């Protein structure tokens, strides 16, 4: 079997399976229970200094 055929069969079977498992794992990780506060914090982080601009020396409050 030449190299191209071997790599083609590998990509069509095991690598495809690995990528599907990785994709599903990423989806499960993003929607896991308890991650809502982390996602909300990341989404609202750009509005932390909405009432006044941050000064040059001011650190973010967590």
mmJSON file of the N, C-alpha and C atoms, coordinates in Angstrom:
{"data_MODEL":{"atom_site":{
"group_PDB":["ATOM","ATOM","ATOM","ATOM","ATOM","ATOM","ATOM","ATOM","ATOM","ATOM","ATOM","ATOM","ATOM","ATOM","ATOM","ATOM","ATOM","ATOM","ATOM","ATOM","ATOM","ATOM","ATOM","ATOM","ATOM","ATOM","ATOM","ATOM","ATOM","ATOM","ATOM","ATOM","ATOM","ATOM","ATOM","ATOM","ATOM","ATOM","ATOM","ATOM","ATOM","ATOM","ATOM","ATOM","ATOM","ATOM","ATOM","ATOM","ATOM","ATOM","ATOM","ATOM","ATOM","ATOM","ATOM","ATOM","ATOM","ATOM","ATOM","ATOM","ATOM","ATOM","ATOM","ATOM","ATOM","ATOM","ATOM","ATOM","ATOM","ATOM","ATOM","ATOM","ATOM","ATOM","ATOM","ATOM","ATOM","ATOM","ATOM","ATOM","ATOM","ATOM","ATOM","ATOM","ATOM","ATOM","ATOM","ATOM","ATOM","ATOM","ATOM","ATOM","ATOM","ATOM","ATOM","ATOM","ATOM","ATOM","ATOM","ATOM","ATOM","ATOM","ATOM","ATOM","ATOM","ATOM","ATOM","ATOM","ATOM","ATOM","ATOM","ATOM","ATOM","ATOM","ATOM","ATOM","ATOM","ATOM","ATOM","ATOM","ATOM","ATOM","ATOM","ATOM","ATOM","ATOM","ATOM","ATOM","ATOM","ATOM","ATOM","ATOM","ATOM","ATOM","ATOM","ATOM","ATOM","ATOM","ATOM","ATOM","ATOM","ATOM","ATOM","ATOM","ATOM","ATOM","ATOM","ATOM","ATOM","ATOM","ATOM","ATOM","ATOM","ATOM","ATOM","ATOM","ATOM","ATOM","ATOM","ATOM","ATOM","ATOM","ATOM","ATOM","ATOM","ATOM","ATOM","ATOM","ATOM","ATOM","ATOM","ATOM","ATOM","ATOM","ATOM","ATOM","ATOM","ATOM","ATOM","ATOM","ATOM","ATOM","ATOM","ATOM","ATOM","ATOM"],
"id":[1,2,3,4,5,6,7,8,9,10,11,12,13,14,15,16,17,18,19,20,21,22,23,24,25,26,27,28,29,30,31,32,33,34,35,36,37,38,39,40,41,42,43,44,45,46,47,48,49,50,51,52,53,54,55,56,57,58,59,60,61,62,63,64,65,66,67,68,69,70,71,72,73,74,75,76,77,78,79,80,81,82,83,84,85,86,87,88,89,90,91,92,93,94,95,96,97,98,99,100,101,102,103,104,105,106,107,108,109,110,111,112,113,114,115,116,117,118,119,120,121,122,123,124,125,126,127,128,129,130,131,132,133,134,135,136,137,138,139,140,141,142,143,144,145,146,147,148,149,150,151,152,153,154,155,156,157,158,159,160,161,162,163,164,165,166,167,168,169,170,171,172,173,174,175,176,177,178,179,180,181,182,183,184,185,186],
"type_symbol":["N","C","C","N","C","C","N","C","C","N","C","C","N","C","C","N","C","C","N","C","C","N","C","C","N","C","C","N","C","C","N","C","C","N","C","C","N","C","C","N","C","C","N","C","C","N","C","C","N","C","C","N","C","C","N","C","C","N","C","C","N","C","C","N","C","C","N","C","C","N","C","C","N","C","C","N","C","C","N","C","C","N","C","C","N","C","C","N","C","C","N","C","C","N","C","C","N","C","C","N","C","C","N","C","C","N","C","C","N","C","C","N","C","C","N","C","C","N","C","C","N","C","C","N","C","C","N","C","C","N","C","C","N","C","C","N","C","C","N","C","C","N","C","C","N","C","C","N","C","C","N","C","C","N","C","C","N","C","C","N","C","C","N","C","C","N","C","C","N","C","C","N","C","C","N","C","C","N","C","C","N","C","C","N","C","C"],
"label_atom_id":["N","CA","C","N","CA","C","N","CA","C","N","CA","C","N","CA","C","N","CA","C","N","CA","C","N","CA","C","N","CA","C","N","CA","C","N","CA","C","N","CA","C","N","CA","C","N","CA","C","N","CA","C","N","CA","C","N","CA","C","N","CA","C","N","CA","C","N","CA","C","N","CA","C","N","CA","C","N","CA","C","N","CA","C","N","CA","C","N","CA","C","N","CA","C","N","CA","C","N","CA","C","N","CA","C","N","CA","C","N","CA","C","N","CA","C","N","CA","C","N","CA","C","N","CA","C","N","CA","C","N","CA","C","N","CA","C","N","CA","C","N","CA","C","N","CA","C","N","CA","C","N","CA","C","N","CA","C","N","CA","C","N","CA","C","N","CA","C","N","CA","C","N","CA","C","N","CA","C","N","CA","C","N","CA","C","N","CA","C","N","CA","C","N","CA","C","N","CA","C","N","CA","C","N","CA","C","N","CA","C","N","CA","C","N","CA","C"],
"label_alt_id":[null,null,null,null,null,null,null,null,null,null,null,null,null,null,null,null,null,null,null,null,null,null,null,null,null,null,null,null,null,null,null,null,null,null,null,null,null,null,null,null,null,null,null,null,null,null,null,null,null,null,null,null,null,null,null,null,null,null,null,null,null,null,null,null,null,null,null,null,null,null,null,null,null,null,null,null,null,null,null,null,null,null,null,null,null,null,null,null,null,null,null,null,null,null,null,null,null,null,null,null,null,null,null,null,null,null,null,null,null,null,null,null,null,null,null,null,null,null,null,null,null,null,null,null,null,null,null,null,null,null,null,null,null,null,null,null,null,null,null,null,null,null,null,null,null,null,null,null,null,null,null,null,null,null,null,null,null,null,null,null,null,null,null,null,null,null,null,null,null,null,null,null,null,null,null,null,null,null,null,null,null,null,null,null,null,null],
"label_comp_id":["UNK","UNK","UNK","UNK","UNK","UNK","UNK","UNK","UNK","UNK","UNK","UNK","UNK","UNK","UNK","UNK","UNK","UNK","UNK","UNK","UNK","UNK","UNK","UNK","UNK","UNK","UNK","UNK","UNK","UNK","UNK","UNK","UNK","UNK","UNK","UNK","UNK","UNK","UNK","UNK","UNK","UNK","UNK","UNK","UNK","UNK","UNK","UNK","UNK","UNK","UNK","UNK","UNK","UNK","UNK","UNK","UNK","UNK","UNK","UNK","UNK","UNK","UNK","UNK","UNK","UNK","UNK","UNK","UNK","UNK","UNK","UNK","UNK","UNK","UNK","UNK","UNK","UNK","UNK","UNK","UNK","UNK","UNK","UNK","UNK","UNK","UNK","UNK","UNK","UNK","UNK","UNK","UNK","UNK","UNK","UNK","UNK","UNK","UNK","UNK","UNK","UNK","UNK","UNK","UNK","UNK","UNK","UNK","UNK","UNK","UNK","UNK","UNK","UNK","UNK","UNK","UNK","UNK","UNK","UNK","UNK","UNK","UNK","UNK","UNK","UNK","UNK","UNK","UNK","UNK","UNK","UNK","UNK","UNK","UNK","UNK","UNK","UNK","UNK","UNK","UNK","UNK","UNK","UNK","UNK","UNK","UNK","UNK","UNK","UNK","UNK","UNK","UNK","UNK","UNK","UNK","UNK","UNK","UNK","UNK","UNK","UNK","UNK","UNK","UNK","UNK","UNK","UNK","UNK","UNK","UNK","UNK","UNK","UNK","UNK","UNK","UNK","UNK","UNK","UNK","UNK","UNK","UNK","UNK","UNK","UNK"],
"label_asym_id":["A","A","A","A","A","A","A","A","A","A","A","A","A","A","A","A","A","A","A","A","A","A","A","A","A","A","A","A","A","A","A","A","A","A","A","A","A","A","A","A","A","A","A","A","A","A","A","A","A","A","A","A","A","A","A","A","A","A","A","A","A","A","A","A","A","A","A","A","A","A","A","A","A","A","A","A","A","A","A","A","A","A","A","A","A","A","A","A","A","A","A","A","A","A","A","A","A","A","A","A","A","A","A","A","A","A","A","A","A","A","A","A","A","A","A","A","A","A","A","A","A","A","A","A","A","A","A","A","A","A","A","A","A","A","A","A","A","A","A","A","A","A","A","A","A","A","A","A","A","A","A","A","A","A","A","A","A","A","A","A","A","A","A","A","A","A","A","A","A","A","A","A","A","A","A","A","A","A","A","A","A","A","A","A","A","A"],
"label_entity_id":["1","1","1","1","1","1","1","1","1","1","1","1","1","1","1","1","1","1","1","1","1","1","1","1","1","1","1","1","1","1","1","1","1","1","1","1","1","1","1","1","1","1","1","1","1","1","1","1","1","1","1","1","1","1","1","1","1","1","1","1","1","1","1","1","1","1","1","1","1","1","1","1","1","1","1","1","1","1","1","1","1","1","1","1","1","1","1","1","1","1","1","1","1","1","1","1","1","1","1","1","1","1","1","1","1","1","1","1","1","1","1","1","1","1","1","1","1","1","1","1","1","1","1","1","1","1","1","1","1","1","1","1","1","1","1","1","1","1","1","1","1","1","1","1","1","1","1","1","1","1","1","1","1","1","1","1","1","1","1","1","1","1","1","1","1","1","1","1","1","1","1","1","1","1","1","1","1","1","1","1","1","1","1","1","1","1"],
"label_seq_id":[1,1,1,2,2,2,3,3,3,4,4,4,5,5,5,6,6,6,7,7,7,8,8,8,9,9,9,10,10,10,11,11,11,12,12,12,13,13,13,14,14,14,15,15,15,16,16,16,17,17,17,18,18,18,19,19,19,20,20,20,21,21,21,22,22,22,23,23,23,24,24,24,25,25,25,26,26,26,27,27,27,28,28,28,29,29,29,30,30,30,31,31,31,32,32,32,33,33,33,34,34,34,35,35,35,36,36,36,37,37,37,38,38,38,39,39,39,40,40,40,41,41,41,42,42,42,43,43,43,44,44,44,45,45,45,46,46,46,47,47,47,48,48,48,49,49,49,50,50,50,51,51,51,52,52,52,53,53,53,54,54,54,55,55,55,56,56,56,57,57,57,58,58,58,59,59,59,60,60,60,61,61,61,62,62,62],
"pdbx_PDB_ins_code":[null,null,null,null,null,null,null,null,null,null,null,null,null,null,null,null,null,null,null,null,null,null,null,null,null,null,null,null,null,null,null,null,null,null,null,null,null,null,null,null,null,null,null,null,null,null,null,null,null,null,null,null,null,null,null,null,null,null,null,null,null,null,null,null,null,null,null,null,null,null,null,null,null,null,null,null,null,null,null,null,null,null,null,null,null,null,null,null,null,null,null,null,null,null,null,null,null,null,null,null,null,null,null,null,null,null,null,null,null,null,null,null,null,null,null,null,null,null,null,null,null,null,null,null,null,null,null,null,null,null,null,null,null,null,null,null,null,null,null,null,null,null,null,null,null,null,null,null,null,null,null,null,null,null,null,null,null,null,null,null,null,null,null,null,null,null,null,null,null,null,null,null,null,null,null,null,null,null,null,null,null,null,null,null,null,null],
"Cartn_x":[0.847,0.0,0.897,0.625,1.451,1.042,1.856,1.666,0.349,0.005,-1.222,-2.454,-2.524,-3.683,-3.793,-2.658,-2.669,-3.164,-2.625,-3.038,-4.492,-4.943,-6.341,-7.271,-6.955,-7.785,-7.748,-6.581,-6.462,-7.319,-7.274,-8.053,-9.549,-9.937,-11.352,-11.942,-11.121,-11.677,-11.305,-10.083,-9.692,-9.592,-9.062,-8.928,-10.304,-11.196,-12.563,-13.244,-13.084,-13.654,-13.071,-11.766,-11.111,-11.636,-11.822,-12.317,-13.764,-14.585,-15.979,-16.013,-15.208,-15.15,-14.647,-13.647,-13.139,-14.22,-14.959,-16.031,-17.121,-17.55,-18.587,-18.086,-16.834,-16.263,-16.22,-15.917,-15.905,-17.298,-18.299,-19.683,-20.103,-19.799,-20.155,-19.43,-18.165,-17.404,-18.025,-18.459,-19.031,-20.373,-21.163,-22.494,-22.579,-21.439,-21.448,-22.155,-22.717,-23.36,-22.342,-22.73,-21.851,-20.998,-21.035,-20.202,-20.911,-22.177,-22.924,-22.291,-21.884,-21.26,-19.967,-19.189,-17.957,-18.253,-19.237,-19.604,-20.228,-21.046,-21.664,-20.586,-19.61,-18.528,-17.721,-17.433,-16.678,-17.483,-18.786,-19.626,-19.792,-19.822,-20.052,-18.762,-17.617,-16.35,-16.085,-16.605,-16.359,-17.159,-18.14,-18.971,-18.586,-17.474,-17.099,-16.869,-16.347,-16.056,-17.032,-18.288,-19.274,-19.609,-19.608,-19.996,-18.906,-17.653,-16.55,-15.413,-14.656,-13.521,-12.475,-11.8,-10.734,-9.535,-8.923,-7.717,-6.538,-5.437,-4.273,-3.701,-3.713,-3.114,-4.101,-5.359,-6.39,-6.38,-6.441,-6.5,-7.953,-8.177,-9.528,-9.944,-11.192,-11.741,-12.409,-12.03,-12.603,-13.728],
"Cartn_y":[-1.171,0.0,1.239,2.142,3.345,4.33,5.315,6.256,7.023,7.465,8.237,7.432,6.194,5.367,5.121,4.879,4.665,5.905,7.079,8.305,8.643,8.328,8.579,7.712,6.442,5.563,5.986,6.41,6.876,8.124,9.06,10.287,10.011,9.062,8.751,8.002,7.42,6.629,7.2,7.008,7.349,8.842,9.565,11.003,11.66,11.179,11.697,11.411,10.222,9.873,10.746,10.96,11.808,13.237,13.793,15.157,15.283,14.274,14.295,14.25,13.395,13.311,14.627,15.242,16.532,17.603,17.651,18.629,18.437,17.209,16.945,17.271,16.983,17.326,18.827,19.577,21.035,21.576,21.024,21.453,21.129,19.927,19.535,20.428,20.742,21.612,23.007,23.539,24.887,24.949,23.895,23.894,23.077,22.824,22.029,22.783,22.066,22.736,23.537,24.711,25.537,26.505,26.459,27.371,28.681,28.788,30.006,31.252,31.232,32.446,32.846,31.887,32.202,32.85,32.304,32.863,34.251,34.427,35.738,36.773,36.395,37.304,37.703,36.739,37.043,37.948,37.72,38.522,39.945,40.124,41.453,42.181,41.609,42.216,43.539,43.721,44.976,46.13,45.842,46.886,47.214,46.721,46.918,48.387,49.165,50.579,51.463,51.056,51.78,53.147,53.286,54.552,55.607,55.201,56.146,55.411,56.112,55.455,55.038,53.969,53.499,54.418,54.741,55.563,54.681,55.306,54.569,53.62,53.964,53.14,52.226,52.297,51.532,50.078,49.176,47.755,47.309,46.214,45.661,45.06,45.216,44.621,43.325,42.248,40.945,40.581],
"Cartn_z":[0.0,0.0,0.0,-0.889,-0.933,0.158,0.339,1.441,1.321,0.108,-0.078,0.317,-0.114,0.209,1.709,2.347,3.789,4.535,4.176,4.838,4.538,3.342,2.978,3.822,3.977,4.808,6.271,6.737,8.113,8.341,7.404,7.536,7.43,6.616,6.43,7.607,8.455,9.543,10.907,11.34,12.707,12.95,12.011,12.201,12.2,11.34,11.336,12.669,13.181,14.479,15.587,15.564,16.556,16.498,15.316,15.187,15.644,15.381,15.844,17.37,17.974,19.438,20.027,19.41,19.877,19.79,18.681,18.502,19.554,19.761,20.76,22.171,22.457,23.751,23.967,22.928,23.026,23.309,22.643,22.872,24.302,24.767,26.137,27.146,26.884,27.785,27.859,26.728,26.713,27.426,27.335,27.926,29.21,29.861,31.071,32.198,33.144,34.278,35.083,35.51,36.313,35.523,34.208,33.43,33.104,33.434,33.124,33.741,35.025,35.574,34.848,34.422,33.695,32.35,31.635,30.335,30.5,31.532,31.783,32.128,32.935,33.293,32.059,31.2,29.98,29.051,28.957,28.072,28.581,29.895,30.463,30.824,30.566,30.968,30.257,29.064,28.345,28.931,29.782,30.368,31.807,32.312,33.71,34.047,33.136,33.381,32.614,32.591,31.805,32.397,33.726,34.328,34.213,34.233,34.06,33.372,32.577,31.923,32.948,32.666,33.558,33.419,34.537,34.469,34.067,33.732,33.219,34.257,35.524,36.551,37.261,36.91,37.607,37.181,38.171,37.869,37.798,37.072,36.98,38.317,38.64,39.846,39.46,40.134,39.791,40.696],
"occupancy":[1.0,1.0,1.0,1.0,1.0,1.0,1.0,1.0,1.0,1.0,1.0,1.0,1.0,1.0,1.0,1.0,1.0,1.0,1.0,1.0,1.0,1.0,1.0,1.0,1.0,1.0,1.0,1.0,1.0,1.0,1.0,1.0,1.0,1.0,1.0,1.0,1.0,1.0,1.0,1.0,1.0,1.0,1.0,1.0,1.0,1.0,1.0,1.0,1.0,1.0,1.0,1.0,1.0,1.0,1.0,1.0,1.0,1.0,1.0,1.0,1.0,1.0,1.0,1.0,1.0,1.0,1.0,1.0,1.0,1.0,1.0,1.0,1.0,1.0,1.0,1.0,1.0,1.0,1.0,1.0,1.0,1.0,1.0,1.0,1.0,1.0,1.0,1.0,1.0,1.0,1.0,1.0,1.0,1.0,1.0,1.0,1.0,1.0,1.0,1.0,1.0,1.0,1.0,1.0,1.0,1.0,1.0,1.0,1.0,1.0,1.0,1.0,1.0,1.0,1.0,1.0,1.0,1.0,1.0,1.0,1.0,1.0,1.0,1.0,1.0,1.0,1.0,1.0,1.0,1.0,1.0,1.0,1.0,1.0,1.0,1.0,1.0,1.0,1.0,1.0,1.0,1.0,1.0,1.0,1.0,1.0,1.0,1.0,1.0,1.0,1.0,1.0,1.0,1.0,1.0,1.0,1.0,1.0,1.0,1.0,1.0,1.0,1.0,1.0,1.0,1.0,1.0,1.0,1.0,1.0,1.0,1.0,1.0,1.0,1.0,1.0,1.0,1.0,1.0,1.0,1.0,1.0,1.0,1.0,1.0,1.0],
"B_iso_or_equiv":[0.0,0.0,0.0,0.0,0.0,0.0,0.0,0.0,0.0,0.0,0.0,0.0,0.0,0.0,0.0,0.0,0.0,0.0,0.0,0.0,0.0,0.0,0.0,0.0,0.0,0.0,0.0,0.0,0.0,0.0,0.0,0.0,0.0,0.0,0.0,0.0,0.0,0.0,0.0,0.0,0.0,0.0,0.0,0.0,0.0,0.0,0.0,0.0,0.0,0.0,0.0,0.0,0.0,0.0,0.0,0.0,0.0,0.0,0.0,0.0,0.0,0.0,0.0,0.0,0.0,0.0,0.0,0.0,0.0,0.0,0.0,0.0,0.0,0.0,0.0,0.0,0.0,0.0,0.0,0.0,0.0,0.0,0.0,0.0,0.0,0.0,0.0,0.0,0.0,0.0,0.0,0.0,0.0,0.0,0.0,0.0,0.0,0.0,0.0,0.0,0.0,0.0,0.0,0.0,0.0,0.0,0.0,0.0,0.0,0.0,0.0,0.0,0.0,0.0,0.0,0.0,0.0,0.0,0.0,0.0,0.0,0.0,0.0,0.0,0.0,0.0,0.0,0.0,0.0,0.0,0.0,0.0,0.0,0.0,0.0,0.0,0.0,0.0,0.0,0.0,0.0,0.0,0.0,0.0,0.0,0.0,0.0,0.0,0.0,0.0,0.0,0.0,0.0,0.0,0.0,0.0,0.0,0.0,0.0,0.0,0.0,0.0,0.0,0.0,0.0,0.0,0.0,0.0,0.0,0.0,0.0,0.0,0.0,0.0,0.0,0.0,0.0,0.0,0.0,0.0,0.0,0.0,0.0,0.0,0.0,0.0],
"pdbx_formal_charge":[null,null,null,null,null,null,null,null,null,null,null,null,null,null,null,null,null,null,null,null,null,null,null,null,null,null,null,null,null,null,null,null,null,null,null,null,null,null,null,null,null,null,null,null,null,null,null,null,null,null,null,null,null,null,null,null,null,null,null,null,null,null,null,null,null,null,null,null,null,null,null,null,null,null,null,null,null,null,null,null,null,null,null,null,null,null,null,null,null,null,null,null,null,null,null,null,null,null,null,null,null,null,null,null,null,null,null,null,null,null,null,null,null,null,null,null,null,null,null,null,null,null,null,null,null,null,null,null,null,null,null,null,null,null,null,null,null,null,null,null,null,null,null,null,null,null,null,null,null,null,null,null,null,null,null,null,null,null,null,null,null,null,null,null,null,null,null,null,null,null,null,null,null,null,null,null,null,null,null,null,null,null,null,null,null,null],
"auth_seq_id":[1,1,1,2,2,2,3,3,3,4,4,4,5,5,5,6,6,6,7,7,7,8,8,8,9,9,9,10,10,10,11,11,11,12,12,12,13,13,13,14,14,14,15,15,15,16,16,16,17,17,17,18,18,18,19,19,19,20,20,20,21,21,21,22,22,22,23,23,23,24,24,24,25,25,25,26,26,26,27,27,27,28,28,28,29,29,29,30,30,30,31,31,31,32,32,32,33,33,33,34,34,34,35,35,35,36,36,36,37,37,37,38,38,38,39,39,39,40,40,40,41,41,41,42,42,42,43,43,43,44,44,44,45,45,45,46,46,46,47,47,47,48,48,48,49,49,49,50,50,50,51,51,51,52,52,52,53,53,53,54,54,54,55,55,55,56,56,56,57,57,57,58,58,58,59,59,59,60,60,60,61,61,61,62,62,62],
"auth_comp_id":["UNK","UNK","UNK","UNK","UNK","UNK","UNK","UNK","UNK","UNK","UNK","UNK","UNK","UNK","UNK","UNK","UNK","UNK","UNK","UNK","UNK","UNK","UNK","UNK","UNK","UNK","UNK","UNK","UNK","UNK","UNK","UNK","UNK","UNK","UNK","UNK","UNK","UNK","UNK","UNK","UNK","UNK","UNK","UNK","UNK","UNK","UNK","UNK","UNK","UNK","UNK","UNK","UNK","UNK","UNK","UNK","UNK","UNK","UNK","UNK","UNK","UNK","UNK","UNK","UNK","UNK","UNK","UNK","UNK","UNK","UNK","UNK","UNK","UNK","UNK","UNK","UNK","UNK","UNK","UNK","UNK","UNK","UNK","UNK","UNK","UNK","UNK","UNK","UNK","UNK","UNK","UNK","UNK","UNK","UNK","UNK","UNK","UNK","UNK","UNK","UNK","UNK","UNK","UNK","UNK","UNK","UNK","UNK","UNK","UNK","UNK","UNK","UNK","UNK","UNK","UNK","UNK","UNK","UNK","UNK","UNK","UNK","UNK","UNK","UNK","UNK","UNK","UNK","UNK","UNK","UNK","UNK","UNK","UNK","UNK","UNK","UNK","UNK","UNK","UNK","UNK","UNK","UNK","UNK","UNK","UNK","UNK","UNK","UNK","UNK","UNK","UNK","UNK","UNK","UNK","UNK","UNK","UNK","UNK","UNK","UNK","UNK","UNK","UNK","UNK","UNK","UNK","UNK","UNK","UNK","UNK","UNK","UNK","UNK","UNK","UNK","UNK","UNK","UNK","UNK","UNK","UNK","UNK","UNK","UNK","UNK"],
"auth_asym_id":["A","A","A","A","A","A","A","A","A","A","A","A","A","A","A","A","A","A","A","A","A","A","A","A","A","A","A","A","A","A","A","A","A","A","A","A","A","A","A","A","A","A","A","A","A","A","A","A","A","A","A","A","A","A","A","A","A","A","A","A","A","A","A","A","A","A","A","A","A","A","A","A","A","A","A","A","A","A","A","A","A","A","A","A","A","A","A","A","A","A","A","A","A","A","A","A","A","A","A","A","A","A","A","A","A","A","A","A","A","A","A","A","A","A","A","A","A","A","A","A","A","A","A","A","A","A","A","A","A","A","A","A","A","A","A","A","A","A","A","A","A","A","A","A","A","A","A","A","A","A","A","A","A","A","A","A","A","A","A","A","A","A","A","A","A","A","A","A","A","A","A","A","A","A","A","A","A","A","A","A","A","A","A","A","A","A"],
"auth_atom_id":["N","CA","C","N","CA","C","N","CA","C","N","CA","C","N","CA","C","N","CA","C","N","CA","C","N","CA","C","N","CA","C","N","CA","C","N","CA","C","N","CA","C","N","CA","C","N","CA","C","N","CA","C","N","CA","C","N","CA","C","N","CA","C","N","CA","C","N","CA","C","N","CA","C","N","CA","C","N","CA","C","N","CA","C","N","CA","C","N","CA","C","N","CA","C","N","CA","C","N","CA","C","N","CA","C","N","CA","C","N","CA","C","N","CA","C","N","CA","C","N","CA","C","N","CA","C","N","CA","C","N","CA","C","N","CA","C","N","CA","C","N","CA","C","N","CA","C","N","CA","C","N","CA","C","N","CA","C","N","CA","C","N","CA","C","N","CA","C","N","CA","C","N","CA","C","N","CA","C","N","CA","C","N","CA","C","N","CA","C","N","CA","C","N","CA","C","N","CA","C","N","CA","C","N","CA","C","N","CA","C","N","CA","C","N","CA","C"],
"pdbx_PDB_model_num":[1,1,1,1,1,1,1,1,1,1,1,1,1,1,1,1,1,1,1,1,1,1,1,1,1,1,1,1,1,1,1,1,1,1,1,1,1,1,1,1,1,1,1,1,1,1,1,1,1,1,1,1,1,1,1,1,1,1,1,1,1,1,1,1,1,1,1,1,1,1,1,1,1,1,1,1,1,1,1,1,1,1,1,1,1,1,1,1,1,1,1,1,1,1,1,1,1,1,1,1,1,1,1,1,1,1,1,1,1,1,1,1,1,1,1,1,1,1,1,1,1,1,1,1,1,1,1,1,1,1,1,1,1,1,1,1,1,1,1,1,1,1,1,1,1,1,1,1,1,1,1,1,1,1,1,1,1,1,1,1,1,1,1,1,1,1,1,1,1,1,1,1,1,1,1,1,1,1,1,1,1,1,1,1,1,1]
}}}
